Amino acid sequence: MQQIQVTSLSSKGQIVIPNDMRQFLKISIGTKFLIFSDGDNLLLKPIQIPKFEAFKTLIKESKKIAAGKNIKKNDVQKFIKNVRNESRS
């Protein structure tokens, strides 16, 4: 469902997102946004912080993939070191 509302820019460069729009988007005080512009338009995209469970699932799946490919913890550390050395060159 599309929502359209009018707001204005304050002298401090701030805009107010109307309350019903905040409720519709489920955003609250402290929500961080990405802001995009194509030169004519602005797009505010709320940044959703992933749940800790999603991170735990990612780690679990990564360990499964690494085990299936016989990748050891030491291999990962060597790879990280090589990439860091290459980026300094």
N, C-alpha and C positions, 0 to 999 in steps of 0.2 A: 504494500500500500504506500503510495507516494504522499508525502506531506509537503506543503508549501507554506512558508510564513515569511514575514518581512521583519528585519531587525536593522540596527544601525551601528555605525562605528563610533566609539567614544574618542575623546581628545587624546586618550592614552593608547589608542590603537586596539582597543578591546571590542569584541562583539558579544552580545548576549544571545545565547541559544534559549529560546522560549521554553518554559517549563514543560508544556505538553510534548514538545519535540524531544526534550531530554528524557522524559518518561517513555516515549515511543521507542527511542534508541537505547534505552536502559543505560544511560551514561550519568555519572554523578561527579561531585566535586573531586578534583584531582585526576580525572580521566585525561590521559595524554592522547594527542592527535598527531597524525601526519598531515601535512598540508601540501597540496599539489596545485599547480597553476599551469594553464596552457597559454597564458598571456591575457586572456579575457575572463576566464572563470577560475574560481577557487573551489577546491574540494577538500573538505575536512574528513579524515578517516580515523575513527577511534581506534586506538591500539589496544588490542585485547591481550592481557598477560596470560600466557598459558597456565593451566592448572598444573600443580606439581605432579599429579598422577600421569599427565601426558608426558612429562619429562622422564618419569620412571619407566613408562612403557617404551619410550624411545631408547633408553639405555638398555633395557632388557632385549629389545629387538636387535640392537647393534651388537650386543654380545653374542646372540644367536648367529648372526651373519658372520661375525669374525670367527667364531668357532667352526662354522661350516667351511670357511676358507682357510682354516688353520693359521689365522693371524693371531699373534701373541701380543701381549701388552708391550713388550720390548720393541716389537716391530712398529707399533704405533708411535712410540716415543722417538724412534729413529726417523720415521717419516716426518714427524713434526719438526725435528731438528734440521733435517734436510731442507724442508720448505722454508723455514726461518732463515737458513743460510743463503738460500737462493734469492730470497726477497731483499737481503742486504747487499747483494752483488749488483 
